[in-house]
Amino acid sequence: MDFKRSRPLLAPDEPPAVETVNADGRSVYVITCEHAGNRIPRALGDMGLEERERLRHIGWDIGAAAVARRLSVMLDAPLVLQTYSRLVIDCNRTLDRPDSIPVVSETTEIAGNRDLPPDAARMRAEEIHKPYHDEIAGLLDRRRAVGKPTMLIAMHSFTPVFKAVPRPWHVGFLFNRDPRLSNALLPHAHGDGDLVVGVNEPYAISDLSDYTIPIHGERRGIPHLEFEVRQDLIEGEAGQRAWADRLGRWMGRVGDEPGSVFEANR
């Protein structure tokens, strides 16, 4: 199979790169899931990867889509999901970053991305990255046009161990310049059992490392937050249900009275 072909990437019978659920949801929240799926376009074969590599964290955020779908139903919130593997193109990276199409992810070499011609990279951007972010932008534009207040939640998950280093957090609250939504939600997290809650842990958002929050949240001036839930907590249905219920409670309490979030100083 030719990894580097420049013909159209997605065949007509393959799923689109973006799935929108409950676009007209009444919630103040809009939820996104950049790493929802691990599908690889048929044209790229297996990208030189064994199945076990494609199924682990380097290919997607395990459990994140299931939690996001439950939140969408619980809160009546619009949800936008990106269904192809981040190894094809990472929709939470700017296109000029080397890791937007990684040659190495963690310690795994991605053969299908090595020496990729510019036109092949551009095709991935045009067929996967652009439609996903166009869908989010269009949804937010429509809500703004009718005066619908909006808070943005990006749903992700992280590994319990990274390069042999354990990660103690159960959930991370990630933001960059604007802590309004984090500040509103944190008291509910701290009051919910013995959770280890990370603030900008295990990652920190920046203009260089991320796309969704800086572009769709910060640039629009809307309150926003990225949730990172540890994957061993949401690998199965029971954990996904429990964590959706937990996050939904926090979000519901804040969403019932969103005015204080919008009025808070950054």
VOBA-1610 file (N, C-alpha, C; in pm, whole numbers, padded with zeros to 5 digits, always signed):
BEGIN
Met+00086-00120+00000Met+00000+00000+00000Met+00089+00124+00000Asp+00056+00221-00083Asp+00134+00345-00092Asp+00093+00441+00019Phe+00183+00462+00117Phe+00154+00551+00229Phe+00142+00696+00185Lys+00208+00734+00076Lys+00231+00875+00047Lys+00155+00923-00076Arg+00054+00855-00115Arg-00024+00892-00233Arg-00086+01030-00211Ser-00099+01107-00319Ser-00153+01243-00309Ser-00294+01253-00367Arg-00353+01139-00408Arg-00492+01140-00454Arg-00584+01166-00335Pro-00712+01197-00360Pro-00803+01222-00248Pro-00792+01113-00142Leu-00791+01156-00019Leu-00759+01066+00091Leu-00876+00976+00128Leu-00994+01033+00149Leu-01109+00957+00196Leu-01194+00912+00078Ala-01220+00783+00071Ala-01307+00729-00034Ala-01452+00768-00005Pro-01536+00771-00110Pro-01676+00812-00091Pro-01751+00728+00011Asp-01713+00601+00028Asp-01785+00516+00122Asp-01725+00516+00263Glu-01622+00599+00285Glu-01563+00608+00418Glu-01634+00717+00499Pro-01634+00703+00632Pro-01700+00803+00715Pro-01636+00940+00698Pro-01713+01047+00711Pro-01654+01181+00709Pro-01565+01201+00831Ala-01481+01302+00824Ala-01384+01327+00931Ala-01449+01384+01055Val-01567+01438+01042Val-01631+01506+01155Val-01772+01452+01174Glu-01808+01431+01299Glu-01944+01392+01335Glu-01999+01495+01433Thr-02116+01547+01402Thr-02181+01643+01490Thr-02306+01579+01550Val-02316+01589+01682Val-02428+01531+01756Val-02505+01645+01822Asn-02636+01645+01806Asn-02722+01739+01878Asn-02681+01885+01853Ala-02667+01920+01727Ala-02618+02054+01691Ala-02704+02166+01748Asp-02833+02140+01766Asp-02925+02244+01817Asp-02949+02232+01967Gly-02862+02161+02036Gly-02878+02143+02179Gly-02891+02277+02252Arg-02970+02277+02359Arg-03003+02401+02428Arg-02900+02440+02534Ser-02808+02353+02564Ser-02711+02380+02671Ser-02625+02501+02640Val-02574+02562+02745Val-02476+02669+02729Val-02342+02612+02683Tyr-02323+02481+02699Tyr-02196+02418+02663Tyr-02195+02368+02519Val-02079+02381+02455Val-02046+02310+02331Val-01927+02222+02363Ile-01937+02094+02329Ile-01833+01997+02361Ile-01762+01955+02232Thr-01630+01943+02239Thr-01554+01892+02126Thr-01471+01772+02171Cys-01436+01688+02074Cys-01352+01572+02104Cys-01257+01553+01985Glu-01137+01608+01998Glu-01041+01610+01888Glu-00985+01472+01854His-00976+01386+01953His-00912+01255+01935His-01013+01143+01963Ala-01131+01156+01904Ala-01240+01064+01935Ala-01221+00925+01876Gly-01155+00915+01761Gly-01147+00786+01691Gly-01006+00749+01651Asn-00989+00621+01616Asn-00857+00573+01571Asn-00861+00516+01431Arg-00964+00553+01356Arg-00977+00505+01218Arg-00861+00559+01132Ile-00813+00477+01041Ile-00712+00518+00943Ile-00774+00507+00804Pro-00764+00611+00721Pro-00819+00603+00587Pro-00765+00481+00511Arg-00850+00417+00437Arg-00813+00297+00363Arg-00692+00320+00274Ala-00681+00437+00217Ala-00570+00467+00127Ala-00434+00460+00195Leu-00432+00472+00328Leu-00305+00471+00401Leu-00270+00334+00457Gly-00352+00235+00431Gly-00324+00101+00481Gly-00317+00101+00633Asp-00214+00036+00687Asp-00196+00033+00833Asp-00090+00132+00879Met-00039+00214+00787Met+00062+00315+00817Met+00189+00252+00876Gly+00208+00122+00851Gly+00325+00054+00902Gly+00316+00017+01048Leu+00195+00019+01104Leu+00176-00004+01247Leu+00101-00134+01273Glu+00145-00206+01376Glu+00069-00322+01421Glu-00061-00276+01486Glu-00158-00367+01489Glu-00289-00330+01543Glu-00279-00282+01687Arg-00196-00344+01767Arg-00185-00305+01908Arg-00139-00160+01922Glu-00058-00111+01828Glu-00013+00027+01830Glu-00126+00120+01790Arg-00202+00080+01690Arg-00312+00165+01644Arg-00421+00178+01748Leu-00434+00077+01836Leu-00542+00077+01935Leu-00504+00146+02065Arg-00376+00174+02086Arg-00339+00234+02214Arg-00343+00387+02204His-00298+00452+02309His-00318+00596+02324His-00259+00679+02211Ile-00152+00634+02151Ile-00091+00717+02046Ile-00187+00740+01930Gly-00288+00654+01915Gly-00381+00668+01805Gly-00505+00749+01836Trp-00542+00758+01966Trp-00666+00827+02002Trp-00670+00847+02151Asp-00773+00917+02199Asp-00793+00936+02343Asp-00896+00834+02391Ile-00846+00726+02447Ile-00932+00615+02487Ile-01036+00663+02588Gly-01161+00631+02559Gly-01272+00662+02650Gly-01329+00802+02636Ala-01256+00893+02574Ala-01300+01032+02571Ala-01430+01050+02493Ala-01442+00985+02378Ala-01563+01002+02297Ala-01686+00950+02369Ala-01672+00836+02437Ala-01787+00779+02507Ala-01834+00871+02618Val-01740+00929+02693Val-01778+01024+02798Val-01843+01147+02736Ala-01786+01197+02627Ala-01841+01316+02562Ala-01983+01292+02511Arg-02008+01174+02457Arg-02143+01143+02407Arg-02245+01141+02521Arg-02206+01084+02633Arg-02296+01081+02748Arg-02322+01223+02800Leu-02218+01305+02804Leu-02236+01444+02847Leu-02331+01518+02753Ser-02318+01493+02624Ser-02405+01559+02528Ser-02551+01529+02556Val-02581+01404+02588Val-02719+01365+02619Val-02763+01424+02752Met-02679+01413+02854Met-02715+01460+02988Met-02746+01610+02990Leu-02664+01686+02918Leu-02672+01832+02926Leu-02747+01894+02809Asp-02789+01811+02713Asp-02849+01862+02589Asp-02751+01959+02521Ala-02627+01911+02507Ala-02519+01995+02454Ala-02476+01950+02315Pro-02450+02044+02224Pro-02390+02007+02096Pro-02252+01943+02118Leu-02221+01847+02034Leu-02093+01775+02043Leu-02036+01758+01903Val-01908+01790+01887Val-01838+01773+01759Val-01721+01679+01782Leu-01717+01568+01706Leu-01613+01466+01722Leu-01533+01450+01594Gln-01404+01425+01608Gln-01316+01395+01495Gln-01284+01247+01499Thr-01315+01176+01390Thr-01322+01030+01395Thr-01198+00957+01347Tyr-01100+01026+01290Tyr-00980+00959+01238Tyr-00864+00973+01336Ser-00771+00879+01326Ser-00661+00873+01420Ser-00575+00999+01416Arg-00529+01042+01532Arg-00440+01157+01537Arg-00305+01126+01473Leu-00277+00998+01444Leu-00155+00964+01374Leu-00163+01001+01226Val-00285+01013+01174Val-00303+01060+01036Val-00280+01210+01032Ile-00348+01282+01119Ile-00324+01424+01143Ile-00388+01459+01276Asp-00318+01536+01356Asp-00366+01570+01489Asp-00445+01699+01482Cys-00574+01689+01510Cys-00662+01806+01499Cys-00653+01898+01619Asn-00563+01869+01713Asn-00537+01965+01820Asn-00397+02024+01807Arg-00349+02032+01686Arg-00220+02093+01657Arg-00235+02189+01539Thr-00155+02294+01538Thr-00149+02379+01420Thr-00074+02303+01311Leu-00104+02336+01187Leu-00052+02257+01076Leu+00098+02275+01055Asp+00156+02380+01112Asp+00299+02401+01094Asp+00384+02329+01199Arg+00321+02260+01291Arg+00396+02187+01393Arg+00439+02050+01340Pro+00562+02008+01368Pro+00607+01876+01323Pro+00520+01762+01374Asp+00464+01776+01494Asp+00385+01666+01549Asp+00239+01671+01505Ser+00203+01760+01413Ser+00067+01753+01360Ser+00051+01626+01275Ile+00158+01583+01210Ile+00165+01452+01143Ile+00292+01387+01195Pro+00285+01316+01307Pro+00407+01274+01377Pro+00482+01162+01305Val+00611+01174+01305Val+00698+01067+01256Val+00726+00968+01369Val+00728+01019+01491Val+00741+00936+01612Val+00636+00982+01711Ser+00563+00888+01769Ser+00468+00921+01875Ser+00508+00842+01999Glu+00536+00915+02108Glu+00601+00855+02225Glu+00730+00789+02176Thr+00739+00656+02175Thr+00860+00590+02126Thr+00835+00509+02000Thr+00716+00522+01942Thr+00678+00442+01826Thr+00700+00520+01696Glu+00774+00461+01604Glu+00793+00523+01472Glu+00668+00501+01387Ile+00627+00607+01318Ile+00508+00600+01232Ile+00557+00598+01087Ala+00574+00478+01034Ala+00634+00463+00901Ala+00555+00536+00794Gly+00422+00537+00808Gly+00338+00600+00706Gly+00350+00750+00701Asn+00420+00810+00798Asn+00438+00955+00799Asn+00579+00998+00763Arg+00666+00904+00741Arg+00806+00938+00714Arg+00820+00990+00570Asp+00892+01101+00554Asp+00920+01160+00421Asp+00792+01188+00344Leu+00693+01240+00415Leu+00563+01266+00352Leu+00572+01386+00259Pro+00535+01372+00132Pro+00538+01487+00040Pro+00442+01596+00086Pro+00472+01722+00058Pro+00385+01832+00101Pro+00241+01819+00052Asp+00222+01770-00071Asp+00084+01761-00120Asp+00005+01653-00047Ala+00072+01547-00001Ala+00003+01443+00077Ala-00036+01497+00215Ala+00054+01573+00275Ala+00023+01635+00404Ala-00092+01734+00388Arg-00089+01810+00279Arg-00194+01908+00255Arg-00330+01839+00238Met-00332+01722+00173Met-00456+01649+00156Met-00515+01608+00290Arg-00431+01564+00381Arg-00481+01528+00514Arg-00539+01650+00585Ala-00472+01763+00570Ala-00522+01886+00632Ala-00656+01926+00572Glu-00670+01916+00441Glu-00791+01960+00373Glu-00910+01868+00398Glu-00884+01738+00414Glu-00995+01642+00426Glu-01029+01606+00570Ile-00940+01634+00664Ile-00967+01596+00802Ile-00960+01717+00896His-00847+01784+00900His-00827+01895+00993His-00923+02011+00964Lys-00929+02054+00841Lys-01011+02171+00806Lys-01160+02145+00825Pro-01216+02034+00777Pro-01361+02014+00798Pro-01398+02008+00946Tyr-01312+01950+01026Tyr-01342+01941+01170Tyr-01351+02080+01232His-01251+02161+01207His-01251+02293+01269His-01350+02389+01202Asp-01377+02369+01075Asp-01484+02447+01011Asp-01620+02418+01076Glu-01642+02293+01111Glu-01769+02256+01175Glu-01782+02323+01312Ile-01675+02322+01391Ile-01679+02388+01521Ile-01703+02537+01504Ala-01628+02599+01412Ala-01642+02743+01389Ala-01783+02779+01345Gly-01839+02699+01254Gly-01974+02727+01207Gly-02077+02715+01317Leu-02063+02614+01400Leu-02155+02596+01512Leu-02148+02714+01609Leu-02026+02756+01641Leu-02011+02869+01733Leu-02060+02999+01669Asp-02039+03014+01540Asp-02087+03133+01470Asp-02239+03141+01475Arg-02306+03029+01454Arg-02452+03029+01454Arg-02507+03061+01592Arg-02443+03011+01694Arg-02489+03042+01829Arg-02468+03191+01861Arg-02356+03244+01818Arg-02329+03386+01841Arg-02430+03473+01766Ala-02467+03431+01645Ala-02558+03510+01564Ala-02696+03524+01628Val-02736+03424+01706Val-02868+03431+01771Val-02856+03469+01919Gly-02735+03511+01960Gly-02715+03557+02096Gly-02715+03448+02201Lys-02677+03326+02162Lys-02676+03213+02255Lys-02545+03212+02332Pro-02545+03232+02465Pro-02420+03224+02541Pro-02358+03085+02528Thr-02226+03081+02519Thr-02158+02955+02495Thr-02034+02943+02580Met-02016+02823+02636Met-01891+02786+02702Met-01840+02659+02635Leu-01711+02656+02606Leu-01650+02549+02526Leu-01579+02449+02616Ile-01609+02321+02597Ile-01541+02212+02668Ile-01475+02120+02565Ala-01345+02100+02576Ala-01273+02004+02492Ala-01247+01879+02577Met-01292+01764+02530Met-01286+01640+02607Met-01170+01553+02559His-01079+01521+02654His-00961+01441+02623His-00937+01338+02733Ser-00840+01248+02710Ser-00799+01155+02814Ser-00648+01137+02808Phe-00589+01090+02919Phe-00444+01076+02925Phe-00406+00943+02989Thr-00285+00897+02962Thr-00239+00768+03011Thr-00200+00778+03159Pro-00223+00669+03235Pro-00182+00670+03376Pro-00031+00669+03396Val+00043+00625+03295Val+00190+00625+03300Val+00240+00676+03166Phe+00336+00767+03169Phe+00394+00819+03045Phe+00545+00807+03053Lys+00602+00724+02963Lys+00746+00700+02960Lys+00798+00663+03099Ala+00728+00569+03161Ala+00764+00509+03290Ala+00740+00600+03409Val+00678+00717+03388Val+00650+00809+03498Val+00500+00802+03531Pro+00464+00759+03654Pro+00322+00752+03691Pro+00261+00892+03699Arg+00132+00898+03667Arg+00059+01024+03675Arg-00051+01008+03778Pro-00047+01085+03886Pro-00139+01062+03997Pro-00277+01124+03979Trp-00293+01214+03884Trp-00419+01288+03873Trp-00530+01199+03820His-00649+01220+03870His-00767+01155+03814His-00822+01236+03696Val-00814+01367+03708Val-00866+01456+03604Val-00781+01583+03602Gly-00763+01637+03485Gly-00690+01763+03470Gly-00780+01871+03414Phe-00762+01993+03464Phe-00831+02112+03415Phe-00727+02195+03340Leu-00744+02208+03207Leu-00643+02274+03126Leu-00698+02402+03064Phe-00619+02509+03072Phe-00651+02637+03009Phe-00519+02711+02990Asn-00526+02826+02928Asn-00405+02905+02906Asn-00421+03041+02973Arg-00478+03138+02904Arg-00488+03274+02956Arg-00617+03301+03034Asp-00717+03219+03014Asp-00851+03249+03065Asp-00895+03139+03162Pro-00888+03164+03294Pro-00924+03062+03393Pro-01070+03065+03437Arg-01155+03144+03372Arg-01289+03165+03424Arg-01367+03035+03446Leu-01372+02950+03346Leu-01451+02828+03359Leu-01383+02730+03455Ser-01253+02723+03450Ser-01181+02638+03545Ser-01209+02682+03688Asn-01202+02811+03713Asn-01226+02862+03849Asn-01368+02831+03897Ala-01464+02833+03804Ala-01603+02805+03842Ala-01625+02656+03869Leu-01558+02569+03795Leu-01579+02426+03809Leu-01495+02361+03918Leu-01379+02417+03946Leu-01288+02354+04041Leu-01347+02329+04179Pro-01423+02423+04238Pro-01480+02394+04369Pro-01568+02270+04371His-01638+02243+04262His-01723+02125+04255His-01637+01998+04246Ala-01525+02007+04176Ala-01435+01892+04168Ala-01369+01865+04303His-01325+01970+04369His-01259+01953+04499His-01354+01901+04606Gly-01483+01925+04587Gly-01580+01877+04684Gly-01639+01741+04651Asp-01585+01674+04549Asp-01642+01548+04500Asp-01548+01432+04534Gly-01548+01389+04659Gly-01466+01275+04698Gly-01320+01311+04712Asp-01236+01208+04701Asp-01092+01223+04720Asp-01019+01229+04587Leu-01070+01305+04495Leu-01008+01314+04364Leu-00877+01391+04369Val-00782+01347+04289Val-00659+01424+04267Val-00681+01503+04139Val-00698+01633+04154Val-00733+01720+04041Val-00610+01801+04002Gly-00571+01793+03877Gly-00459+01870+03828Gly-00505+01997+03759Val-00440+02107+03787Val-00465+02232+03716Val-00347+02252+03621Asn-00376+02246+03491Asn-00273+02242+03388Asn-00175+02128+03413Glu-00232+02014+03452Glu-00162+01887+03463Glu-00256+01779+03406Pro-00203+01678+03337Pro-00062+01651+03308Pro-00005+01728+03190Tyr-00084+01816+03133Tyr-00038+01901+03022Tyr-00072+02046+03052Ala-00014+02136+02976Ala-00049+02277+02982Ala-00078+02324+02840Ile-00181+02404+02824Ile-00220+02454+02692Ile-00138+02577+02657Ser-00098+02586+02530Ser-00032+02705+02480Ser-00068+02723+02333Asp-00034+02839+02280Asp-00059+02864+02138Asp+00023+02769+02050Leu+00136+02724+02101Leu+00225+02638+02023Leu+00185+02491+02029Ser+00127+02449+02142Ser+00101+02306+02160Ser-00042+02265+02128Asp-00135+02359+02119Asp-00277+02325+02105Asp-00344+02409+01997Tyr-00464+02365+01959Tyr-00539+02435+01855Tyr-00681+02473+01902Thr-00758+02376+01949Thr-00900+02401+01974Thr-00924+02510+02075Ile-00861+02502+02192Ile-00884+02604+02295Ile-00831+02740+02253Pro-00707+02753+02202Pro-00661+02886+02160Pro-00745+02947+02047Ile-00782+02866+01949Ile-00851+02920+01831Ile-00999+02943+01859His-01068+02842+01908His-01214+02852+01923His-01257+02909+02057Gly-01170+02901+02157Gly-01204+02955+02287Gly-01146+03093+02309Glu-01014+03102+02312Glu-00949+03229+02345Glu-00977+03337+02243Arg-00965+03305+02115Arg-00982+03410+02013Arg-01124+03464+02011Arg-01220+03383+02049Arg-01359+03429+02053Arg-01393+03495+02186Gly-01308+03477+02285Gly-01336+03535+02415Gly-01443+03463+02494Ile-01472+03337+02459Ile-01574+03262+02532Ile-01507+03177+02640Pro-01573+03158+02755Pro-01515+03072+02858Pro-01492+02931+02803His-01385+02868+02849His-01348+02739+02791His-01264+02660+02889Leu-01256+02530+02864Leu-01176+02441+02947Leu-01154+02311+02872Glu-01035+02256+02888Glu-01010+02120+02839Glu-01008+02026+02958Phe-01093+01923+02954Phe-01091+01817+03054Phe-00998+01706+03006Glu-00911+01660+03093Glu-00830+01542+03070Glu-00863+01441+03180Val-00922+01327+03143Val-00954+01222+03239Val-00859+01105+03218Arg-00810+01049+03327Arg-00712+00940+03316Arg-00777+00817+03253Gln-00708+00756+03160Gln-00770+00654+03076Gln-00811+00527+03150Asp-00735+00488+03251Asp-00773+00365+03321Asp-00905+00380+03395Leu-00951+00504+03413Leu-01078+00530+03480Leu-01197+00524+03384Ile-01170+00533+03253Ile-01280+00541+03156Ile-01261+00443+03040Glu-01185+00336+03063Glu-01167+00236+02957Glu-01294+00157+02932Gly-01372+00132+03037Gly-01493+00052+03024Gly-01618+00134+03042Glu-01732+00071+03011Glu-01859+00143+03012Glu-01894+00195+03151Ala-01867+00117+03255Ala-01901+00161+03390Ala-01826+00288+03428Gly-01697+00291+03398Gly-01619+00410+03427Gly-01660+00529+03342Gln-01693+00504+03218Gln-01738+00612+03131Gln-01868+00673+03183Arg-01957+00587+03227Arg-02084+00637+03281Arg-02059+00716+03410Ala-01974+00663+03497Ala-01948+00729+03624Ala-01883+00865+03604Trp-01788+00873+03512Trp-01719+01000+03491Trp-01805+01100+03415Ala-01889+01052+03325Ala-01983+01143+03259Ala-02079+01200+03363Asp-02127+01115+03453Asp-02216+01164+03559Asp-02145+01269+03645Arg-02020+01243+03678Arg-01945+01335+03764Arg-01921+01468+03694Leu-01867+01464+03574Leu-01842+01588+03501Leu-01973+01661+03472Gly-02077+01585+03441Gly-02206+01646+03412Gly-02263+01719+03533Arg-02242+01663+03653Arg-02288+01733+03773Arg-02216+01867+03788Trp-02085+01865+03774Trp-02009+01990+03787Trp-02054+02092+03684Met-02061+02046+03558Met-02096+02136+03450Met-02239+02187+03466Gly-02330+02100+03511Gly-02468+02140+03528Gly-02485+02249+03632Arg-02412+02236+03743Arg-02422+02336+03849Arg-02374+02473+03801Val-02267+02474+03726Val-02216+02600+03673Val-02302+02650+03558Gly-02347+02559+03472Gly-02427+02598+03357Gly-02563+02650+03392Asp-02614+02613+03509Asp-02745+02664+03552Asp-02741+02814+03580Glu-02624+02865+03618Glu-02607+03007+03645Glu-02477+03055+03580Pro-02474+03061+03447Pro-02350+03090+03377Pro-02307+03237+03384Gly-02396+03324+03428Gly-02364+03466+03423Gly-02237+03502+03497Ser-02217+03438+03612Ser-02098+03471+03692Ser-01969+03433+03620Val-01975+03329+03537Val-01856+03288+03461Val-01825+03393+03355Phe-01927+03436+03282Phe-01904+03533+03175Phe-01857+03669+03230Glu-01902+03700+03350Glu-01869+03831+03408Glu-01737+03830+03483Ala-01684+03712+03514Ala-01562+03704+03594Ala-01443+03762+03519Asn-01352+03821+03595Asn-01228+03871+03536Asn-01138+03755+03497Arg-01068+03773+03389Arg-00976+03668+03344Arg-00852+03666+03433
//
